Amino acid sequence: MAKAGFYWHFKDRNDLLNQVLDYWAHEYTEVITENTQLLSLEPRERLLAAMQMVYDHKLASLDLHFHVWALKDARVAKRVRAVTRRRLDYIGSIFLELGFNAEQAAVRARLFVAHETSELPLFPRQSKERANKQRKLRWKLYLAE
C-alpha cells in the first residue's frame, strides 16, 4: 500500500496517533475490563481468567512501546496513565470483592498489573507449561493473606 493510500484513512497525523491509542486501549485493556463473561465469574476465577487472557492473547505485548512513547509525548503519557488506572481499578475491585481492605487491594492491584504486563517482554522464552504453573502460583500469592 502506498503511503498516500494509507494516510487517506485518517484526517491527519494526530488522528492516526489517536486511533492507535484507542486501538491499544480497547484491544489490550477493555477486552478484559468490559468483558461480560469475566464479570459473571466469581472474583477468584475472574482474576485467574484475566491472567490467562493476558498471557494467551499477549495483551501486554505492546505495553513497553506505549510506555516509551509516553516518555516523549505528554498526550500519550496522559492516555497511558488512564489505561493503567483503568487496569488498576478493575483488578483492585476484584481484590475488594475478595475482602481485602482498600490499601491491600491497591497494593495487590499494582503488583498484579506490574507483573502481568511485564512478564512476557522480560521472560519471553519460557515454555507454556512453566508459564501456566507460575501463573497459578502467582494467583495463589495474590490471594494469600
C-alpha positions as CSV (number, residue, x, y, z in Angstrom):
1,M,0.0,0.0,0.0
2,A,1.3,3.4,-0.9
3,K,1.9,5.9,1.9
4,A,-0.7,8.2,0.5
5,G,-3.2,5.4,0.4
6,F,-2.6,4.6,4.0
7,Y,-2.9,8.1,5.3
8,W,-6.1,8.7,3.3
9,H,-7.9,6.7,6.1
10,F,-7.1,9.4,8.7
11,K,-7.8,13.1,8.9
12,D,-4.2,13.9,9.8
13,R,-1.2,12.5,11.8
14,N,-2.9,13.3,15.1
15,D,-6.0,11.3,14.1
16,L,-3.8,8.3,13.2
17,L,-2.0,8.5,16.5
18,N,-5.2,8.9,18.4
19,Q,-6.7,5.8,16.7
20,V,-3.6,3.8,17.5
21,L,-4.0,4.8,21.2
22,D,-7.7,4.0,21.0
23,Y,-7.0,0.6,19.5
24,W,-4.4,-0.2,22.2
25,A,-6.7,0.9,25.0
26,H,-9.6,-1.2,23.6
27,E,-7.8,-4.3,22.3
28,Y,-5.3,-4.6,25.2
29,T,-7.4,-3.5,28.2
30,E,-11.1,-3.1,27.6
31,V,-11.3,-6.7,26.2
32,I,-10.8,-7.6,29.9
33,T,-12.3,-4.7,31.8
34,E,-15.5,-4.7,29.7
35,N,-15.8,-8.5,29.2
36,T,-19.2,-9.6,30.4
37,Q,-18.2,-13.2,30.6
38,L,-15.4,-12.3,33.0
39,L,-17.8,-10.2,35.1
40,S,-20.1,-13.2,35.5
41,L,-17.3,-15.2,37.2
42,E,-16.6,-15.3,40.9
43,P,-13.7,-12.9,41.9
44,R,-11.1,-15.6,42.3
45,E,-11.8,-17.2,39.0
46,R,-12.1,-13.7,37.3
47,L,-8.6,-12.9,38.5
48,L,-7.2,-16.1,37.1
49,A,-9.1,-15.8,33.9
50,A,-7.8,-12.2,33.4
51,M,-4.2,-13.5,34.0
52,Q,-4.8,-16.3,31.4
53,M,-6.2,-13.9,28.9
54,V,-3.2,-11.5,29.2
55,Y,-1.0,-14.5,28.6
56,D,-2.9,-16.3,25.9
57,H,-3.7,-13.2,23.8
58,K,-0.3,-11.4,24.5
59,L,-2.3,-8.4,25.8
60,A,0.9,-6.9,27.3
61,S,3.0,-7.3,24.2
62,L,2.8,-3.6,23.2
63,D,2.8,-2.0,26.6
64,L,6.5,-1.3,26.7
65,H,6.3,0.5,23.4
66,F,3.5,2.7,24.6
67,H,5.3,3.5,27.9
68,V,8.4,4.5,26.0
69,W,6.3,6.6,23.6
70,A,4.7,8.2,26.7
71,L,8.1,9.4,27.9
72,K,8.4,11.6,24.8
73,D,4.8,12.8,24.3
74,A,2.7,14.3,27.1
75,R,-0.6,13.5,25.3
76,V,0.4,9.8,25.1
77,A,1.5,9.8,28.7
78,K,-1.9,11.0,29.8
79,R,-3.6,8.2,27.8
80,V,-1.1,5.6,29.2
81,R,-1.9,6.8,32.7
82,A,-5.6,6.5,32.0
83,V,-5.2,2.9,30.7
84,T,-3.1,2.0,33.7
85,R,-5.6,3.5,36.0
86,R,-8.4,1.5,34.4
87,R,-6.4,-1.7,34.8
88,L,-5.6,-0.9,38.4
89,D,-9.3,0.0,39.2
90,Y,-10.5,-3.2,37.6
91,I,-8.1,-5.5,39.3
92,G,-8.4,-3.6,42.6
93,S,-12.1,-4.0,42.6
94,I,-11.6,-7.8,42.4
95,F,-9.4,-7.7,45.5
96,L,-12.0,-5.6,47.2
97,E,-14.7,-8.1,46.4
98,L,-12.4,-10.8,47.9
99,G,-12.5,-8.9,51.2
100,F,-9.2,-7.1,51.2
101,N,-9.2,-3.6,52.5
102,A,-8.6,-0.6,50.2
103,E,-4.9,-0.4,50.8
104,Q,-4.3,-4.1,50.4
105,A,-6.4,-4.2,47.3
106,A,-4.4,-1.2,45.8
107,V,-1.1,-2.8,46.5
108,R,-2.1,-6.2,45.1
109,A,-3.5,-4.5,42.0
110,R,-0.2,-2.7,41.5
111,L,1.7,-5.9,41.9
112,F,-0.7,-7.7,39.5
113,V,-0.6,-5.0,36.8
114,A,3.2,-4.6,37.1
115,H,4.0,-8.2,36.8
116,E,1.3,-9.4,34.4
117,T,2.1,-6.7,31.9
118,S,5.9,-7.1,32.1
119,E,6.3,-10.9,32.3
120,L,6.2,-11.5,28.5
121,P,8.7,-8.9,27.5
122,L,11.0,-9.8,30.3
123,F,10.7,-13.6,30.1
124,P,9.6,-14.5,26.6
125,R,11.3,-17.9,26.3
126,Q,9.6,-20.0,29.0
127,S,7.5,-22.9,28.0
128,K,3.8,-22.7,28.1
129,E,3.7,-25.4,30.8
130,R,6.1,-23.4,33.0
131,A,4.2,-20.2,32.4
132,N,0.9,-21.9,33.4
133,K,2.5,-23.3,36.6
134,Q,3.9,-20.0,37.5
135,R,0.7,-18.2,36.8
136,K,-1.2,-20.5,39.2
137,L,1.5,-19.9,41.9
138,R,1.3,-16.1,41.4
139,W,-2.5,-16.3,41.6
140,K,-2.3,-18.0,45.0
141,L,0.2,-15.4,46.2
142,Y,-2.1,-12.6,45.1
143,L,-4.9,-14.1,47.1
144,A,-2.8,-15.0,50.2
145,E,-3.5,-13.1,53.4
